[in-house]
């Protein structure tokens, strides 16, 4: 599910054809049918049928949503998961929520379904619902949207979610996650939250192990570090500031 927020941003600045107005040819219908059947038979993975590998082929994802509108009776419960993700990516959040919920009614412990609901709710600015579905995704093992969940929790003043769930998981992953961009997003959120909550201990923990090369000139992380360095004055904070500024 990682980078779904980024994908949706890309889509927001691209003219997309709404699924309801798409008329699929027989060839296109057969193509989508074959892909869905391959997914049903575990010959295509969730990411292969609906993930970031297809973001450059938005027509394929839009065709998936159009296929559902035209052939919903042919769609199995398992197929609802990638189709709901396609609805999220093309920006049709109401449909994404409905299909993800139908999937979760059967597979309630699949964090991917909760992640789709989270992304749909978050982008529809339903932040209370986003926090609830995001915490469900976390509880079942999906940790791909921690910064976005943290931002949603901030919007609705859910410091309990931030301090008991999001912050501890970010601290555990900020130096070890294999995705460098995701590490940067987590470090930035941690540094930002430490400043707005005036939590010097968190500021130190967030930046411990970060190198100057990790910060980047003009980055959001750099700006958060600068603000923290003006605010926090313990010896360890000052040492970190000397190393990173």
C-alpha positions in Angstrom: 0.0 0.0 0.0 3.0 2.3 0.3 3.0 5.5 -1.8 -0.8 5.4 -2.3 -0.9 9.0 -1.0 1.7 10.0 -3.5 -0.1 8.2 -6.3 -3.3 10.0 -5.5 -1.4 13.3 -5.6 -0.2 12.5 -9.0 -3.7 11.7 -10.1 -5.0 15.0 -8.7 -2.9 16.9 -11.2 -3.7 14.7 -14.1 -6.9 14.7 -16.1 -8.6 11.4 -15.4 -11.6 9.9 -17.2 -14.3 9.0 -14.7 -15.1 5.3 -14.7 -18.8 6.0 -15.2 -18.1 7.6 -18.6 -15.8 4.9 -19.9 -17.1 2.5 -22.5 -14.9 -0.6 -22.7 -14.4 -2.5 -25.9 -14.8 -6.3 -25.9 -11.0 -6.6 -26.0 -10.6 -4.4 -23.0 -13.3 -6.2 -21.1 -11.6 -9.5 -21.8 -8.2 -8.1 -20.7 -9.6 -6.9 -17.3 -11.5 -10.2 -16.9 -8.3 -12.2 -17.5 -6.3 -10.1 -15.1 -8.9 -10.4 -12.3 -9.2 -14.2 -12.9 -5.4 -14.4 -12.7 -5.5 -12.5 -9.4 -8.3 -14.8 -8.1 -6.0 -17.8 -8.9 -3.0 -16.1 -7.2 -1.2 -15.8 -10.5 -1.1 -12.0 -10.1 -0.3 -10.3 -6.8 -2.2 -7.5 -5.3 0.5 -5.0 -6.3 0.8 -6.4 -9.8 -2.9 -5.9 -10.5 -3.5 -2.6 -8.7 -0.4 -1.2 -7.3 2.4 1.3 -8.0 3.7 -0.7 -10.9 0.6 0.4 -12.8 0.5 4.1 -11.9 2.0 5.0 -15.3 -0.9 3.1 -16.9 -3.9 4.9 -15.5 -6.1 3.7 -18.3 -5.7 0.1 -17.0 -6.8 1.1 -13.5 -9.7 3.2 -14.8 -10.8 0.3 -17.0 -10.8 -1.9 -13.8 -13.3 0.4 -12.2 -15.4 0.7 -15.4 -15.4 -3.1 -15.6 -16.8 -3.3 -12.1 -19.6 -0.9 -13.0 -20.5 -3.0 -16.0 -19.9 -6.5 -14.7 -20.3 -6.3 -10.9 -22.1 -9.6 -10.8 -19.0 -11.3 -12.2 -16.7 -10.0 -9.4 -15.8 -12.2 -6.5 -15.2 -11.0 -2.9 -11.4 -11.5 -3.4 -11.5 -9.2 -6.5 -13.1 -6.4 -4.5 -9.8 -5.6 -2.8 -7.8 -4.5 -5.9 -10.8 -2.9 -7.5 -11.4 -0.8 -4.4 -7.7 0.2 -4.6 -8.2 1.3 -8.2 -11.2 3.4 -7.2 -9.0 5.1 -4.6 -6.2 5.8 -7.1 -8.6 7.4 -9.6 -10.1 9.5 -6.9 -13.5 7.9 -6.5 -13.4 7.6 -2.7 -17.1 6.8 -2.0 -16.9 3.7 -4.3 -13.6 2.8 -2.8 -15.0 2.8 0.7 -18.1 0.8 -0.3 -16.1 -2.0 -2.0 -13.3 -2.1 0.7 -16.0 -2.4 3.4 -17.7 -5.2 1.5 -14.4 -7.0 1.3 -13.7 -6.4 5.0 -17.1 -7.8 5.9 -15.6 -11.2 4.9 -11.9 -10.6 5.5 -12.0 -8.3 8.6 -8.3 -9.0 9.6 -6.8 -8.0 6.2 -4.9 -4.8 6.9 -4.8 -4.0 3.1 -8.6 -3.4 3.2 -8.3 -1.2 6.2 -5.5 0.7 4.5 -7.7 1.4 1.5 -10.4 2.7 3.7 -7.9 4.9 5.5 -6.6 6.4 2.3 -10.1 6.9 0.9 -11.3 8.6 4.2 -8.1 10.7 4.5 -8.4 12.0 0.9 -12.1 12.7 1.4 -11.1 14.7 4.5 -13.1 12.4 6.8 -10.4 12.5 9.3 -12.2 10.9 12.3 -13.0 7.9 10.1 -9.4 8.0 8.7 -7.9 7.7 12.2 -10.2 4.8 13.1 -9.5 2.9 9.9 -5.8 3.7 10.0 -5.5 2.4 13.5 -7.3 -0.8 12.4 -4.7 -1.1 9.6 -1.9 -0.8 12.1 -3.4 -3.3 14.5 -3.5 -5.9 11.7 0.1 -5.2 10.5 0.1 -2.5 7.8 2.5 0.3 8.7 2.9 1.9 5.2 0.9 5.1 6.0 2.3 6.2 9.4 3.0 9.8 8.5 -0.4 10.3 6.9 -2.1 8.7 9.9 -0.1 11.0 12.1 -1.3 14.0 10.2 -4.9 12.8 10.3 -4.7 12.3 14.1 -3.2 15.8 14.5 -6.2 17.3 12.6 -8.7 15.8 15.0 -6.5 16.2 18.1 -6.1 12.5 18.8 -2.9 12.7 20.8 -3.6 9.3 22.2 -3.3 7.7 18.8 -0.1 9.8 18.1 1.7 9.1 21.3 0.6 5.5 21.9 0.6 4.1 18.4 2.1 6.3 15.6 5.1 7.8 17.4 6.5 4.6 18.9 6.2 2.8 15.5 7.8 5.6 13.7 10.7 5.6 16.1 11.1 1.9 15.6 11.2 2.2 11.8 12.7 5.6 11.0 16.3 4.2 10.6 15.5 0.7 9.4 12.8 0.9 6.8 14.2 0.0 3.3 12.4 2.9 1.6 14.6 6.0 2.0 11.7 8.4 1.1 9.6 6.8 3.8 12.4 7.1 6.4 12.6 10.8 5.5 8.8 11.2 5.9 8.8 9.6 9.3 11.8 11.6 10.6 10.2 14.8 9.3 6.9 14.1 11.1 8.7 13.1 14.3 10.8 16.3 14.3 7.7 18.4 13.5 5.6 16.9 16.2 8.5 17.3 18.7 8.5 21.0 18.0 4.8 21.6 18.1 4.5 19.6 21.3 7.7 21.1 22.8 8.9 17.5 23.4 12.7 17.8 23.6 13.1 14.1 24.4 11.3 13.2 21.2 13.3 15.7 19.2 16.5 13.9 20.3 15.1 10.5 19.6 13.8 11.5 16.2 17.2 12.8 15.1 19.5 10.3 16.8 21.3 8.4 14.1 20.4 10.9 11.3 23.4 12.2 9.3 23.8 15.6 7.7 23.6 14.0 4.3 20.1 12.6 5.3 18.7 16.1 5.8 19.0 17.7 2.4 19.2 21.4 1.7 15.9 23.3 1.9 14.0 20.1 3.0 11.1 20.0 5.4 13.2 18.0 7.8 15.9 20.7 7.7 13.3 23.3 8.6 11.9 21.3 11.5 15.5 20.8 12.8 16.2 24.5 12.6 13.0 25.3 14.6 13.9 22.6 17.1 17.4 23.9 17.5 16.1 27.3 18.3 13.7 25.8 20.9 15.7 23.0 22.7 18.9 23.7 24.6 19.9 20.5 26.4 23.5 19.3 25.7 22.3 16.4 23.6 20.0 18.5 21.6 22.7 21.1 21.0 25.1 18.3 20.0 22.6 17.0 17.4 22.1 20.5 16.1 25.8 21.0 15.7 26.1 17.8 13.7 23.1 18.5 11.4 23.3 22.2 10.8 
